Amino acid sequence: MNPQGAAVFLIDFAFSVYIFIVLTRFVLQLARADFYNPISQFVLRATNPLLAPLRRLIPGYRGLDIASLVLIMILIVVKALMLLTIQTGGLPAGIGPQLLVYTLRELASLILDYVFWAVLVRVILSWVAPDPSNPVVRVVIQITEPLMAPVRRLLPDMGGLDLSPLIVLLGVQLLKILFQLH
């Protein structure tokens, strides 16, 4: 029996899921998605308890929900500190600068991974031709369209074949390689 491994798994899972939900709220607001969609309503209700007080302290800036980004960073730090404490039995001295760099790299990696998977889900959805009024389909389209539309306008007409997802996916992977993210 490995209670330490179980604790690490549960903490990592719980924090990762909540960070994903908060990141979804940031992306939904950035993409100006429909907040009356049931998926959006779930995200709002799940994130409001922690974001509402933070929003009173940290205002948005030019359409960016800064409070959501700060909450994500706080959650990344707390998760890292909890996991480090469980795995090593304590915190090493002078961890501050390393933790800041880790948090910024993790945030950048999370955003790029989010974009990658959202575009990939949209591609897969396009193959199965789902109901366009489905809440999940609408949210995926609203999240990915601001990234794919500019790329689509730059590409020449390919006779009905949309290569913009491929270009966006390549761009995400290139950024991850350039910045050496995971």
C-alpha positions in Angstrom: 0.0 0.0 0.0 1.4 3.4 -1.0 -0.6 6.2 0.8 2.0 8.8 -0.3 1.5 7.9 -4.0 -2.3 8.0 -3.6 -2.2 11.4 -1.9 0.1 12.8 -4.7 -2.3 11.4 -7.4 -5.4 12.9 -5.7 -3.9 16.3 -5.1 -2.5 16.4 -8.7 -5.8 15.3 -10.2 -8.0 17.7 -8.1 -5.7 20.7 -8.8 -5.3 19.9 -12.5 -9.1 19.6 -13.0 -9.8 22.9 -11.2 -6.9 24.7 -13.1 -8.4 23.4 -16.3 -11.8 24.8 -15.4 -10.4 28.2 -14.4 -8.4 28.3 -17.6 -11.6 27.5 -19.5 -13.2 30.5 -17.9 -10.2 32.7 -19.0 -10.4 31.4 -22.6 -14.2 31.7 -22.8 -13.9 35.4 -21.7 -11.0 36.0 -24.1 -13.0 34.5 -27.0 -16.1 36.3 -26.0 -18.0 33.1 -25.9 -21.7 32.7 -25.1 -21.9 32.7 -21.3 -25.5 31.4 -21.4 -24.3 28.1 -22.8 -24.7 25.3 -20.2 -21.0 24.5 -20.3 -20.2 28.2 -19.7 -22.7 28.3 -16.9 -21.0 25.3 -15.2 -17.6 27.0 -15.6 -18.9 30.2 -14.1 -20.5 28.5 -11.1 -17.4 26.3 -10.5 -15.0 29.3 -10.5 -17.0 32.1 -8.9 -16.3 31.1 -5.3 -12.6 31.7 -5.7 -12.7 34.3 -8.5 -15.3 36.7 -7.1 -13.2 37.8 -4.1 -10.1 38.0 -6.3 -11.8 40.1 -8.9 -12.5 42.8 -6.3 -8.7 43.1 -5.8 -7.6 42.5 -9.4 -9.4 44.2 -12.2 -9.5 43.1 -15.8 -7.3 44.7 -18.4 -8.3 45.3 -22.0 -10.7 42.3 -22.1 -8.2 40.0 -20.3 -9.5 38.4 -17.1 -6.3 39.0 -15.1 -7.9 37.6 -11.9 -8.3 34.2 -13.6 -4.7 34.1 -14.6 -3.6 35.1 -11.1 -5.8 32.3 -9.7 -4.3 29.8 -12.1 -0.8 30.9 -11.0 -1.8 30.6 -7.3 -3.2 27.2 -7.9 0.0 26.1 -9.7 2.1 27.3 -6.8 -0.1 25.7 -4.1 -0.2 22.4 -6.0 3.6 22.4 -6.5 4.2 23.2 -2.9 1.9 20.5 -1.6 3.3 17.9 -3.9 6.9 18.9 -3.1 6.1 18.7 0.6 4.5 15.3 0.3 7.3 13.9 -1.9 10.3 15.3 -0.1 9.0 15.9 3.5 9.6 19.6 3.4 10.5 22.6 1.3 14.0 23.4 0.3 15.4 26.9 1.2 15.5 29.5 -1.5 12.7 27.9 -3.6 11.1 31.3 -4.4 12.8 32.1 -7.7 12.6 28.5 -9.0 9.0 28.4 -8.1 8.3 31.6 -10.0 10.0 30.3 -13.1 8.2 27.0 -12.8 4.9 28.7 -12.4 5.3 30.9 -15.5 6.5 28.0 -17.6 3.6 25.8 -16.4 1.1 28.5 -17.2 2.5 29.0 -20.7 2.5 25.2 -21.2 -1.1 24.9 -20.0 -2.3 27.6 -22.3 -0.5 26.0 -25.3 -1.8 22.5 -24.4 -5.3 23.9 -24.0 -5.2 25.5 -27.5 -3.7 22.3 -29.0 -6.4 20.0 -27.5 -9.3 22.5 -28.3 -8.3 22.6 -31.9 -7.8 18.8 -32.0 -11.3 18.3 -30.6 -12.7 20.7 -33.2 -11.0 18.7 -36.0 -12.4 15.4 -34.6 -15.8 17.0 -34.3 -15.7 18.1 -37.9 -15.2 14.5 -38.9 -18.3 13.2 -37.2 -20.6 16.2 -38.1 -22.2 16.7 -34.7 -25.3 18.8 -34.0 -24.1 22.4 -34.3 -26.5 23.4 -31.5 -24.9 21.0 -29.1 -23.5 23.1 -26.2 -20.1 21.4 -26.3 -19.7 21.9 -30.0 -20.7 25.5 -29.8 -18.1 26.2 -27.0 -15.3 24.4 -28.9 -16.1 26.4 -32.0 -16.3 29.7 -30.0 -12.9 28.9 -28.3 -11.1 27.9 -31.5 -12.5 30.2 -34.1 -10.6 33.3 -33.0 -7.3 31.4 -33.6 -8.4 29.6 -36.8 -10.2 32.5 -38.6 -7.0 34.7 -39.1 -5.0 31.7 -40.3 -7.8 30.7 -42.7 -7.8 34.2 -44.2 -4.1 34.0 -44.9 -4.3 30.6 -46.6 -5.1 30.4 -50.3 -8.4 28.7 -51.3 -7.9 24.9 -51.1 -11.1 23.9 -52.7 -13.1 23.4 -49.5 -10.2 21.9 -47.5 -9.5 23.8 -44.3 -5.9 23.6 -43.4 -6.1 26.3 -40.6 -6.2 23.7 -37.8 -3.0 22.1 -39.1 -1.3 25.5 -39.1 -2.5 26.3 -35.6 -1.4 22.9 -34.3 2.0 23.3 -35.9 2.3 26.8 -34.5 1.5 25.6 -31.0 4.1 22.8 -31.2 6.7 25.2 -32.6 6.1 27.6 -29.7 6.5 24.7 -27.2 9.8 23.7 -28.8 11.1 27.3 -29.0 10.3 27.9 -25.3 11.3 24.4 -24.3 7.9 23.7 -22.6 7.4 20.1 -21.6 
